[in-house]
Amino acid sequence: MRFILETVAQRPDSFFLIDEMLRGTNSVDKYLGSRAIIKKLISEKGRGMVATHDLQLSTLADEYPKLVKNYHFDIQVIDGEMLFDYKLKIGECKIFNASMLLKGIGVDVEQGRN
């Protein structure tokens, strides 16, 4: 992360790609840290993309509507099989893969976001 932050600060023409930052830490620490990093990148006028499964981070698009956009990939479930079309769609993801897979083996997952 240090390399990316330093590069964005020094090279305005840079473009970053970040995939699941801060993995390996607890969910609260990951969310707070990831949010702080994204806000720092915004303050440095960074341009790039962040891939995450943390839906809470999608709220940054509400705080920075001209600077942050949400996109997602989704799936269809047909006859119990998950099918991916690999097409980028606008907005945050509303489909929960794990919930669908668990339902297929008889485990019901309570829906809701904290």
N, CA, C and O atoms as a printed pandas DataFrame, in Angstrom:
     atom_number atom_name residue_name chain_id  residue_number  x_coord  y_coord  z_coord
0              1         N          MET        A               1    0.827   -1.190    0.000
1              2        CA          MET        A               1    0.000    0.000    0.000
2              3         C          MET        A               1    0.871    1.253    0.000
3              4         O          MET        A               1    0.538    2.262   -0.622
4              5         N          ARG        A               2    1.991    1.166    0.711
5              6        CA          ARG        A               2    2.882    2.324    0.737
6              7         C          ARG        A               2    3.333    2.693   -0.674
7              8         O          ARG        A               2    3.347    3.868   -1.042
8              9         N          PHE        A               3    3.702    1.681   -1.461
9             10        CA          PHE        A               3    4.152    1.926   -2.840
10            11         C          PHE        A               3    3.058    2.623   -3.650
11            12         O          PHE        A               3    3.327    3.596   -4.355
12            13         N          ILE        A               4    1.843    2.129   -3.548
13            14        CA          ILE        A               4    0.740    2.720   -4.308
14            15         C          ILE        A               4    0.492    4.159   -3.869
15            16         O          ILE        A               4    0.362    5.051   -4.707
16            17         N          LEU        A               5    0.426    4.386   -2.564
17            18        CA          LEU        A               5    0.178    5.743   -2.062
18            19         C          LEU        A               5    1.288    6.702   -2.472
19            20         O          LEU        A               5    1.014    7.834   -2.869
20            21         N          GLU        A               6    2.537    6.259   -2.378
21            22        CA          GLU        A               6    3.664    7.113   -2.780
22            23         C          GLU        A               6    3.634    7.382   -4.280
23            24         O          GLU        A               6    3.892    8.504   -4.716
24            25         N          THR        A               7    3.322    6.367   -5.064
25            26        CA          THR        A               7    3.287    6.537   -6.517
26            27         C          THR        A               7    2.185    7.514   -6.917
27            28         O          THR        A               7    2.412    8.396   -7.745
28            29         N          VAL        A               8    1.004    7.368   -6.341
29            30        CA          VAL        A               8   -0.108    8.271   -6.655
30            31         C          VAL        A               8    0.250    9.705   -6.271
31            32         O          VAL        A               8   -0.080   10.639   -7.001
32            33         N          ALA        A               9    0.919    9.888   -5.135
33            34        CA          ALA        A               9    1.306   11.235   -4.690
34            35         C          ALA        A               9    2.356   11.859   -5.613
35            36         O          ALA        A               9    2.355   13.072   -5.823
36            37         N          GLN        A              10    3.250   11.035   -6.165
37            38        CA          GLN        A              10    4.362   11.550   -6.971
38            39         C          GLN        A              10    4.075   11.580   -8.472
39            40         O          GLN        A              10    4.656   12.377   -9.208
40            41         N          ARG        A              11    3.181   10.712   -8.912
41            42        CA          ARG        A              11    2.925   10.587  -10.348
42            43         C          ARG        A              11    1.434   10.744  -10.639
43            44         O          ARG        A              11    0.691    9.766  -10.572
44            45         N          PRO        A              12    0.989   11.949  -10.958
45            46        CA          PRO        A              12   -0.438   12.169  -11.189
46            47         C          PRO        A              12   -1.004   11.380  -12.369
47            48         O          PRO        A              12   -2.221   11.230  -12.484
48            49         N          ASP        A              13   -0.144   10.880  -13.235
49            50        CA          ASP        A              13   -0.602   10.108  -14.396
50            51         C          ASP        A              13   -0.736    8.613  -14.091
51            52         O          ASP        A              13   -1.062    7.827  -14.981
52            53         N          SER        A              14   -0.487    8.221  -12.841
53            54        CA          SER        A              14   -0.543    6.797  -12.499
54            55         C          SER        A              14   -1.991    6.315  -12.388
55            56         O          SER        A              14   -2.916    7.099  -12.176
56            57         N          PHE        A              15   -2.155    5.004  -12.538
57            58        CA          PHE        A              15   -3.459    4.346  -12.422
58            59         C          PHE        A              15   -3.251    3.110  -11.569
59            60         O          PHE        A              15   -2.436    2.252  -11.908
60            61         N          PHE        A              16   -3.980    3.010  -10.463
61            62        CA          PHE        A              16   -3.779    1.884   -9.555
62            63         C          PHE        A              16   -4.890    0.842   -9.711
63            64         O          PHE        A              16   -6.022    1.164  -10.071
64            65         N          LEU        A              17   -4.537   -0.397   -9.435
65            66        CA          LEU        A              17   -5.481   -1.511   -9.356
66            67         C          LEU        A              17   -5.227   -2.205   -8.027
67            68         O          LEU        A              17   -4.115   -2.669   -7.777
68            69         N          ILE        A              18   -6.230   -2.281   -7.182
69            70        CA          ILE        A              18   -6.083   -2.905   -5.867
70            71         C          ILE        A              18   -7.141   -4.003   -5.740
71            72         O          ILE        A              18   -8.329   -3.760   -5.954
72            73         N          ASP        A              19   -6.703   -5.198   -5.395
73            74        CA          ASP        A              19   -7.610   -6.324   -5.241
74            75         C          ASP        A              19   -7.635   -6.771   -3.785
75            76         O          ASP        A              19   -6.623   -7.230   -3.256
76            77         N          GLU        A              20   -8.786   -6.637   -3.140
77            78        CA          GLU        A              20   -8.983   -7.097   -1.767
78            79         C          GLU        A              20   -7.880   -6.624   -0.817
79            80         O          GLU        A              20   -7.164   -7.437   -0.232
80            81         N          MET        A              21   -7.753   -5.326   -0.671
81            82        CA          MET        A              21   -6.721   -4.780    0.213
82            83         C          MET        A              21   -6.946   -5.201    1.661
83            84         O          MET        A              21   -8.080   -5.407    2.094
84            85         N          LEU        A              22   -5.877   -5.322    2.379
85            86        CA          LEU        A              22   -5.854   -5.627    3.806
86            87         C          LEU        A              22   -6.485   -6.973    4.159
87            88         O          LEU        A              22   -6.982   -7.154    5.271
88            89         N          ARG        A              23   -6.468   -7.897    3.234
89            90        CA          ARG        A              23   -6.970   -9.237    3.581
90            91         C          ARG        A              23   -6.036   -9.835    4.620
91            92         O          ARG        A              23   -4.846   -9.521    4.658
92            93         N          GLY        A              24   -6.579  -10.683    5.445
93            94        CA          GLY        A              24   -5.781  -11.300    6.500
94            95         C          GLY        A              24   -5.924  -10.608    7.844
95            96         O          GLY        A              24   -5.260  -10.978    8.813
96            97         N          THR        A              25   -6.793   -9.599    7.905
97            98        CA          THR        A              25   -7.051   -8.937    9.179
98            99         C          THR        A              25   -8.538   -9.092    9.503
99           100         O          THR        A              25   -9.306   -9.573    8.669
100          101         N          ASN        A              26   -8.940   -8.695   10.688
101          102        CA          ASN        A              26  -10.364   -8.861   11.035
102          103         C          ASN        A              26  -11.220   -7.917   10.206
103          104         O          ASN        A              26  -10.720   -6.927    9.671
104          105         N          SER        A              27  -12.512   -8.223   10.099
105          106        CA          SER        A              27  -13.390   -7.506    9.182
106          107         C          SER        A              27  -13.538   -6.026    9.522
107          108         O          SER        A              27  -13.635   -5.200    8.615
108          109         N          VAL        A              28  -13.556   -5.673   10.799
109          110        CA          VAL        A              28  -13.692   -4.264   11.180
110          111         C          VAL        A              28  -12.420   -3.504   10.815
111          112         O          VAL        A              28  -12.488   -2.424   10.227
112          113         N          ASP        A              29  -11.275   -4.058   11.159
113          114        CA          ASP        A              29   -9.989   -3.421   10.851
114          115         C          ASP        A              29   -9.806   -3.296    9.343
115          116         O          ASP        A              29   -9.324   -2.275    8.852
116          117         N          LYS        A              30  -10.188   -4.325    8.619
117          118        CA          LYS        A              30  -10.071   -4.307    7.157
118          119         C          LYS        A              30  -10.936   -3.194    6.570
119          120         O          LYS        A              30  -10.480   -2.430    5.719
120          121         N          TYR        A              31  -12.183   -3.105    7.026
121          122        CA          TYR        A              31  -13.083   -2.076    6.516
122          123         C          TYR        A              31  -12.557   -0.674    6.823
123          124         O          TYR        A              31  -12.451    0.165    5.929
124          125         N          LEU        A              32  -12.228   -0.427    8.089
125          126        CA          LEU        A              32  -11.764    0.910    8.480
126          127         C          LEU        A              32  -10.468    1.292    7.765
127          128         O          LEU        A              32  -10.315    2.422    7.301
128          129         N          GLY        A              33   -9.543    0.346    7.681
129          130        CA          GLY        A              33   -8.281    0.608    6.996
130          131         C          GLY        A              33   -8.471    0.832    5.505
131          132         O          GLY        A              33   -7.884    1.750    4.932
132          133         N          SER        A              34   -9.284    0.002    4.880
133          134        CA          SER        A              34   -9.545    0.136    3.443
134          135         C          SER        A              34  -10.216    1.471    3.147
135          136         O          SER        A              34   -9.871    2.149    2.180
136          137         N          ARG        A              35  -11.167    1.838    3.980
137          138        CA          ARG        A              35  -11.859    3.122    3.816
138          139         C          ARG        A              35  -10.868    4.289    3.919
139          140         O          ARG        A              35  -10.919    5.230    3.127
140          141         N          ALA        A              36   -9.973    4.213    4.900
141          142        CA          ALA        A              36   -8.974    5.274    5.082
142          143         C          ALA        A              36   -8.035    5.358    3.872
143          144         O          ALA        A              36   -7.688    6.452    3.426
144          145         N          ILE        A              37   -7.631    4.212    3.350
145          146        CA          ILE        A              37   -6.745    4.194    2.182
146          147         C          ILE        A              37   -7.454    4.802    0.974
147          148         O          ILE        A              37   -6.871    5.618    0.260
148          149         N          ILE        A              38   -8.694    4.413    0.743
149          150        CA          ILE        A              38   -9.437    4.959   -0.402
150          151         C          ILE        A              38   -9.617    6.463   -0.258
151          152         O          ILE        A              38   -9.478    7.199   -1.235
152          153         N          LYS        A              39   -9.925    6.928    0.953
153          154        CA          LYS        A              39  -10.069    8.368    1.170
154          155         C          LYS        A              39   -8.745    9.097    0.921
155          156         O          LYS        A              39   -8.730   10.204    0.382
156          157         N          LYS        A              40   -7.639    8.469    1.316
157          158        CA          LYS        A              40   -6.313    9.058    1.057
158          159         C          LYS        A              40   -6.057    9.132   -0.444
159          160         O          LYS        A              40   -5.561   10.143   -0.941
160          161         N          LEU        A              41   -6.391    8.064   -1.167
161          162        CA          LEU        A              41   -6.224    8.058   -2.620
162          163         C          LEU        A              41   -7.082    9.138   -3.270
163          164         O          LEU        A              41   -6.648    9.787   -4.222
164          165         N          ILE        A              42   -8.291    9.335   -2.765
165          166        CA          ILE        A              42   -9.161   10.399   -3.275
166          167         C          ILE        A              42   -8.534   11.759   -3.022
167          168         O          ILE        A              42   -8.527   12.612   -3.909
168          169         N          SER        A              43   -8.005   11.972   -1.815
169          170        CA          SER        A              43   -7.403   13.266   -1.481
170          171         C          SER        A              43   -6.171   13.565   -2.331
171          172         O          SER        A              43   -5.831   14.724   -2.569
172          173         N          GLU        A              44   -5.504   12.495   -2.788
173          174        CA          GLU        A              44   -4.320   12.661   -3.656
174          175         C          GLU        A              44   -4.705   12.714   -5.134
175          176         O          GLU        A              44   -3.840   12.742   -6.010
176          177         N          LYS        A              45   -6.021   12.728   -5.401
177          178        CA          LYS        A              45   -6.542   12.746   -6.765
178          179         C          LYS        A              45   -6.126   11.500   -7.553
179          180         O          LYS        A              45   -5.894   11.553   -8.760
180          181         N          GLY        A              46   -6.039   10.381   -6.835
181          182        CA          GLY        A              46   -5.669    9.120   -7.463
182          183         C          GLY        A              46   -6.755    8.618   -8.398
183          184         O          GLY        A              46   -7.943    8.872   -8.201
184          185         N          ARG        A              47   -6.316    7.901   -9.416
185          186        CA          ARG        A              47   -7.239    7.288  -10.371
186          187         C          ARG        A              47   -6.966    5.792  -10.393
187          188         O          ARG        A              47   -5.816    5.366  -10.494
188          189         N          GLY        A              48   -8.009    5.011  -10.299
189          190        CA          GLY        A              48   -7.799    3.580  -10.327
190          191         C          GLY        A              48   -9.047    2.807   -9.981
191          192         O          GLY        A              48  -10.157    3.338   -9.991
192          193         N          MET        A              49   -8.839    1.527   -9.673
193          194        CA          MET        A              49   -9.942    0.628   -9.346
194          195         C          MET        A              49   -9.595   -0.195   -8.115
195          196         O          MET        A              49   -8.449   -0.599   -7.918
196          197         N          VAL        A              50  -10.609   -0.434   -7.294
197          198        CA          VAL        A              50  -10.463   -1.260   -6.103
198          199         C          VAL        A              50  -11.488   -2.387   -6.202
199          200         O          VAL        A              50  -12.686   -2.128   -6.323
200          201         N          ALA        A              51  -11.029   -3.625   -6.150
201          202        CA          ALA        A              51  -11.934   -4.773   -6.124
202          203         C          ALA        A              51  -12.059   -5.237   -4.679
203          204         O          ALA        A              51  -11.060   -5.443   -3.990
204          205         N          THR        A              52  -13.306   -5.400   -4.230
205          206        CA          THR        A              52  -13.536   -5.805   -2.848
206          207         C          THR        A              52  -14.849   -6.555   -2.725
207          208         O          THR        A              52  -15.762   -6.376   -3.532
208          209         N          HIS        A              53  -14.930   -7.392   -1.713
209          210        CA          HIS        A              53  -16.183   -8.032   -1.369
210          211         C          HIS        A              53  -16.845   -7.311   -0.193
211          212         O          HIS        A              53  -17.908   -7.730    0.264
212          213         N          ASP        A              54  -16.236   -6.246    0.294
213          214        CA          ASP        A              54  -16.755   -5.492    1.431
214          215         C          ASP        A              54  -17.783   -4.471    0.933
215          216         O          ASP        A              54  -17.424   -3.383    0.483
216          217         N          LEU        A              55  -19.051   -4.834    1.019
217          218        CA          LEU        A              55  -20.107   -3.970    0.493
218          219         C          LEU        A              55  -20.218   -2.643    1.228
219          220         O          LEU        A              55  -20.751   -1.681    0.674
220          221         N          GLN        A              56  -19.730   -2.568    2.459
221          222        CA          GLN        A              56  -19.774   -1.304    3.199
222          223         C          GLN        A              56  -18.966   -0.230    2.474
223          224         O          GLN        A              56  -19.293    0.953    2.555
224          225         N          LEU        A              57  -17.923   -0.633    1.774
225          226        CA          LEU        A              57  -17.103    0.346    1.065
226          227         C          LEU        A              57  -17.864    1.003   -0.084
227          228         O          LEU        A              57  -17.480    2.077   -0.548
228          229         N          SER        A              58  -18.933    0.369   -0.542
229          230        CA          SER        A              58  -19.711    0.954   -1.636
230          231         C          SER        A              58  -20.365    2.270   -1.227
231          232         O          SER        A              58  -20.748    3.060   -2.090
232          233         N          THR        A              59  -20.499    2.517    0.069
233          234        CA          THR        A              59  -21.106    3.771    0.529
234          235         C          THR        A              59  -20.226    4.981    0.218
235          236         O          THR        A              59  -20.698    6.116    0.273
236          237         N          LEU        A              60  -18.966    4.753   -0.103
237          238        CA          LEU        A              60  -18.094    5.872   -0.473
238          239         C          LEU        A              60  -18.612    6.571   -1.739
239          240         O          LEU        A              60  -18.341    7.753   -1.949
240          241         N          ALA        A              61  -19.345    5.852   -2.570
241          242        CA          ALA        A              61  -19.938    6.473   -3.759
242          243         C          ALA        A              61  -20.990    7.512   -3.369
243          244         O          ALA        A              61  -21.208    8.475   -4.103
244          245         N          ASP        A              62  -21.641    7.324   -2.220
245          246        CA          ASP        A              62  -22.603    8.312   -1.726
246          247         C          ASP        A              62  -21.886    9.552   -1.202
247          248         O          ASP        A              62  -22.362   10.674   -1.374
248          249         N          GLU        A              63  -20.737    9.340   -0.562
249          250        CA          GLU        A              63  -19.964   10.462   -0.016
250          251         C          GLU        A              63  -19.222   11.238   -1.096
251          252         O          GLU        A              63  -19.025   12.447   -0.974
252          253         N          TYR        A              64  -18.813   10.543   -2.150
253          254        CA          TYR        A              64  -18.029   11.149   -3.234
254          255         C          TYR        A              64  -18.680   10.823   -4.579
255          256         O          TYR        A              64  -18.074   10.140   -5.404
256          257         N          PRO        A              65  -19.905   11.301   -4.812
257          258        CA          PRO        A              65  -20.651   10.876   -6.002
258          259         C          PRO        A              65  -19.999   11.237   -7.338
259          260         O          PRO        A              65  -20.267   10.585   -8.347
260          261         N          LYS        A              66  -19.161   12.248   -7.356
261          262        CA          LYS        A              66  -18.499   12.625   -8.607
262          263         C          LYS        A              66  -17.165   11.908   -8.795
263          264         O          LYS        A              66  -16.576   11.963   -9.874
264          265         N          LEU        A              67  -16.691   11.240   -7.752
265          266        CA          LEU        A              67  -15.365   10.635   -7.801
266          267         C          LEU        A              67  -15.362    9.113   -7.688
267          268         O          LEU        A              67  -14.447    8.461   -8.192
268          269         N          VAL        A              68  -16.357    8.546   -7.042
269          270        CA          VAL        A              68  -16.384    7.103   -6.798
270          271         C          VAL        A              68  -17.620    6.504   -7.454
271          272         O          VAL        A              68  -18.733    6.998   -7.279
272          273         N          LYS        A              69  -17.410    5.443   -8.206
273          274        CA          LYS        A              69  -18.509    4.716   -8.854
274          275         C          LYS        A              69  -18.404    3.250   -8.487
275          276         O          LYS        A              69  -17.305    2.706   -8.382
276          277         N          ASN        A              70  -19.543    2.612   -8.293
277          278        CA          ASN        A              70  -19.585    1.185   -7.997
278          279         C          ASN        A              70  -19.945    0.399   -9.254
279          280         O          ASN        A              70  -20.823    0.783  -10.027
280          281         N          TYR        A              71  -19.241   -0.706   -9.429
281          282        CA          TYR        A              71  -19.516   -1.652  -10.510
282          283         C          TYR        A              71  -19.405   -3.046   -9.913
283          284         O          TYR        A              71  -18.780   -3.232   -8.869
284          285         N          HIS        A              72  -20.006   -4.013  -10.568
285          286        CA          HIS        A              72  -19.950   -5.380  -10.057
286          287         C          HIS        A              72  -20.115   -6.402  -11.178
287          288         O          HIS        A              72  -20.551   -6.083  -12.284
288          289         N          PHE        A              73  -19.757   -7.625  -10.857
289          290        CA          PHE        A              73  -20.076   -8.783  -11.683
290          291         C          PHE        A              73  -21.158   -9.538  -10.929
291          292         O          PHE        A              73  -21.135   -9.586   -9.699
292          293         N          ASP        A              74  -22.090  -10.118  -11.637
293          294        CA          ASP        A              74  -23.096  -10.912  -10.941
294          295         C          ASP        A              74  -23.202  -12.299  -11.568
295          296         O          ASP        A              74  -22.483  -12.644  -12.507
296          297         N          ILE        A              75  -24.105  -13.061  -11.024
297          298        CA          ILE        A              75  -24.274  -14.439  -11.473
298          299         C          ILE        A              75  -25.752  -14.748  -11.634
299          300         O          ILE        A              75  -26.619  -14.034  -11.131
300          301         N          GLN        A              76  -26.008  -15.815  -12.340
301          302        CA          GLN        A              76  -27.341  -16.389  -12.403
302          303         C          GLN        A              76  -27.234  -17.798  -11.865
303          304         O          GLN        A              76  -26.218  -18.468  -12.050
304          305         N          VAL        A              77  -28.275  -18.242  -11.204
305          306        CA          VAL        A              77  -28.311  -19.619  -10.737
306          307         C          VAL        A              77  -29.411  -20.328  -11.513
307          308         O          VAL        A              77  -30.588  -19.984  -11.404
308          309         N          ILE        A              78  -29.012  -21.314  -12.292
309          310        CA          ILE        A              78  -29.954  -22.082  -13.105
310          311         C          ILE        A              78  -29.777  -23.551  -12.760
311          312         O          ILE        A              78  -28.692  -24.111  -12.914
312          313         N          ASP        A              79  -30.848  -24.166  -12.295
313          314        CA          ASP        A              79  -30.811  -25.574  -11.879
314          315         C          ASP        A              79  -29.701  -25.838  -10.868
315          316         O          ASP        A              79  -29.013  -26.857  -10.933
316          317         N          GLY        A              80  -29.538  -24.898   -9.925
317          318        CA          GLY        A              80  -28.550  -25.053   -8.867
318          319         C          GLY        A              80  -27.114  -24.783   -9.284
319          320         O          GLY        A              80  -26.197  -24.934   -8.477
320          321         N          GLU        A              81  -26.909  -24.390  -10.520
321          322        CA          GLU        A              81  -25.555  -24.114  -11.009
322          323         C          GLU        A              81  -25.352  -22.612  -11.158
323          324         O          GLU        A              81  -26.198  -21.911  -11.714
324          325         N          MET        A              82  -24.218  -22.125  -10.653
325          326        CA          MET        A              82  -23.893  -20.710  -10.760
326          327         C          MET        A              82  -23.248  -20.446  -12.117
327          328         O          MET        A              82  -22.266  -21.089  -12.488
328          329         N          LEU        A              83  -23.822  -19.481  -12.857
329          330        CA          LEU        A              83  -23.316  -19.136  -14.186
330          331         C          LEU        A              83  -22.882  -17.673  -14.186
331          332         O          LEU        A              83  -23.628  -16.791  -13.759
332          333         N          PHE        A              84  -21.676  -17.433  -14.665
333          334        CA          PHE        A              84  -21.104  -16.083  -14.717
334          335         C          PHE        A              84  -21.100  -15.596  -16.159
335          336         O          PHE        A              84  -20.728  -16.340  -17.067
336          337         N          ASP        A              85  -21.513  -14.343  -16.376
337          338        CA          ASP        A              85  -21.445  -13.788  -17.728
338          339         C          ASP        A              85  -20.224  -12.873  -17.907
339          340         O          ASP        A              85  -19.919  -12.459  -19.025
340          341         N          TYR        A              86  -19.532  -12.560  -16.811
341          342        CA          TYR        A              86  -18.309  -11.751  -16.822
342          343         C          TYR        A              86  -18.516  -10.384  -17.459
343          344         O          TYR        A              86  -17.607   -9.842  -18.087
344          345         N          LYS        A              87  -19.708   -9.830  -17.297
345          346        CA          LYS        A              87  -20.005   -8.490  -17.800
346          347         C          LYS        A              87  -20.073   -7.527  -16.615
347          348         O          LYS        A              87  -20.759   -7.784  -15.626
348          349         N          LEU        A              88  -19.362   -6.435  -16.732
349          350        CA          LEU        A              88  -19.332   -5.426  -15.685
350          351         C          LEU        A              88  -20.658   -4.660  -15.686
351          352         O          LEU        A              88  -21.115   -4.178  -16.722
352          353         N          LYS        A              89  -21.258   -4.562  -14.505
353          354        CA          LYS        A              89  -22.551   -3.896  -14.382
354          355         C          LYS        A              89  -22.424   -2.728  -13.403
355          356         O          LYS        A              89  -21.587   -2.739  -12.501
356          357         N          ILE        A              90  -23.269   -1.731  -13.604
357          358        CA          ILE        A              90  -23.240   -0.525  -12.776
358          359         C          ILE        A              90  -23.914   -0.791  -11.429
359          360         O          ILE        A              90  -24.930   -1.483  -11.360
360          361         N          GLY        A              91  -23.339   -0.235  -10.362
361          362        CA          GLY        A              91  -23.909   -0.324   -9.025
362          363         C          GLY        A              91  -23.222   -1.369   -8.171
363          364         O          GLY        A              91  -22.369   -2.120   -8.645
364          365         N          GLU        A              92  -23.610   -1.407   -6.893
365          366        CA          GLU        A              92  -23.032   -2.399   -5.984
366          367         C          GLU        A              92  -23.689   -3.750   -6.214
367          368         O          GLU        A              92  -24.815   -3.824   -6.706
368          369         N          CYS        A              93  -22.996   -4.801   -5.865
369          370        CA          CYS        A              93  -23.500   -6.156   -6.043
370          371         C          CYS        A              93  -24.632   -6.438   -5.063
371          372         O          CYS        A              93  -24.542   -6.102   -3.882
372          373         N          LYS        A              94  -25.683   -7.050   -5.557
373          374        CA          LYS        A              94  -26.839   -7.390   -4.712
374          375         C          LYS        A              94  -27.014   -8.906   -4.588
375          376         O          LYS        A              94  -27.961   -9.375   -3.957
376          377         N          ILE        A              95  -26.110   -9.657   -5.182
377          378        CA          ILE        A              95  -26.218  -11.118   -5.177
378          379         C          ILE        A              95  -25.182  -11.687   -4.215
379          380         O          ILE        A              95  -24.022  -11.275   -4.217
380          381         N          PHE        A              96  -25.615  -12.634   -3.399
381          382        CA          PHE        A              96  -24.752  -13.209   -2.385
382          383         C          PHE        A              96  -24.458  -14.668   -2.720
383          384         O          PHE        A              96  -25.270  -15.553   -2.452
384          385         N          ASN        A              97  -23.285  -14.909   -3.312
385          386        CA          ASN        A              97  -22.899  -16.248   -3.768
386          387         C          ASN        A              97  -22.923  -17.283   -2.659
387          388         O          ASN        A              97  -23.506  -18.354   -2.828
388          389         N          ALA        A              98  -22.304  -16.986   -1.535
389          390        CA          ALA        A              98  -22.203  -17.965   -0.451
390          391         C          ALA        A              98  -23.584  -18.371    0.039
391          392         O          ALA        A              98  -23.834  -19.548    0.299
392          393         N          SER        A              99  -24.484  -17.394    0.164
393          394        CA          SER        A              99  -25.835  -17.697    0.618
394          395         C          SER        A              99  -26.524  -18.677   -0.321
395          396         O          SER        A              99  -27.205  -19.604    0.119
396          397         N          MET        A             100  -26.337  -18.459   -1.629
397          398        CA          MET        A             100  -26.942  -19.362   -2.601
398          399         C          MET        A             100  -26.339  -20.757   -2.521
399          400         O          MET        A             100  -27.057  -21.755   -2.578
400          401         N          LEU        A             101  -25.026  -20.822   -2.391
401          402        CA          LEU        A             101  -24.367  -22.129   -2.302
402          403         C          LEU        A             101  -24.786  -22.872   -1.043
403          404         O          LEU        A             101  -25.049  -24.074   -1.086
404          405         N          LEU        A             102  -24.849  -22.159    0.079
405          406        CA          LEU        A             102  -25.239  -22.790    1.338
406          407         C          LEU        A             102  -26.691  -23.260    1.310
407          408         O          LEU        A             102  -27.018  -24.316    1.853
408          409         N          LYS        A             103  -27.553  -22.477    0.679
409          410        CA          LYS        A             103  -28.952  -22.885    0.569
410          411         C          LYS        A             103  -29.054  -24.215   -0.182
411          412         O          LYS        A             103  -29.899  -25.053    0.133
412          413         N          GLY        A             104  -28.186  -24.399   -1.176
413          414        CA          GLY        A             104  -28.165  -25.629   -1.948
414          415         C          GLY        A             104  -27.799  -26.853   -1.127
415          416         O          GLY        A             104  -28.093  -27.978   -1.530
416          417         N          ILE        A             105  -27.152  -26.646    0.039
417          418        CA          ILE        A             105  -26.805  -27.788    0.893
418          419         C          ILE        A             105  -27.632  -27.780    2.190
419          420         O          ILE        A             105  -27.305  -28.466    3.159
420          421         N          GLY        A             106  -28.718  -26.978    2.177
421          422        CA          GLY        A             106  -29.645  -27.016    3.297
422          423         C          GLY        A             106  -29.359  -26.072    4.445
423          424         O          GLY        A             106  -29.909  -26.248    5.532
424          425         N          VAL        A             107  -28.516  -25.077    4.236
425          426        CA          VAL        A             107  -28.209  -24.101    5.290
426          427         C          VAL        A             107  -28.797  -22.764    4.869
427          428         O          VAL        A             107  -28.403  -22.200    3.848
428          429         N          ASP        A             108  -29.749  -22.253    5.662
429          430        CA          ASP        A             108  -30.347  -20.957    5.378
430          431         C          ASP        A             108  -29.552  -19.865    6.077
431          432         O          ASP        A             108  -29.279  -19.949    7.274
432          433         N          VAL        A             109  -29.184  -18.843    5.319
433          434        CA          VAL        A             109  -28.400  -17.723    5.842
434          435         C          VAL        A             109  -29.342  -16.547    6.016
435          436         O          VAL        A             109  -30.078  -16.187    5.098
436          437         N          GLU        A             110  -29.313  -15.949    7.203
437          438        CA          GLU        A             110  -30.117  -14.771    7.475
438          439         C          GLU        A             110  -29.604  -13.627    6.626
439          440         O          GLU        A             110  -28.409  -13.335    6.644
440          441         N          GLN        A             111  -30.487  -12.973    5.880
441          442        CA          GLN        A             111  -30.094  -11.864    5.023
442          443         C          GLN        A             111  -30.126  -10.572    5.810
443          444         O          GLN        A             111  -30.905  -10.424    6.752
444          445         N          GLY        A             112  -29.282   -9.645    5.421
445          446        CA          GLY        A             112  -29.234   -8.335    6.063
446          447         C          GLY        A             112  -27.817   -7.839    6.077
447          448         O          GLY        A             112  -26.867   -8.620    6.030
448          449         N          ARG        A             113  -27.680   -6.526    6.142
449          450        CA          ARG        A             113  -26.356   -5.900    6.171
450          451         C          ARG        A             113  -26.242   -5.092    7.438
451          452         O          ARG        A             113  -27.179   -4.404    7.844
452          453         N          ASN        A             114  -25.078   -5.184    8.059
453          454        CA          ASN        A             114  -24.809   -4.387    9.264
454          455         C          ASN        A             114  -23.988   -3.194    8.902
455          456         O          ASN        A             114  -23.650   -2.390    9.771
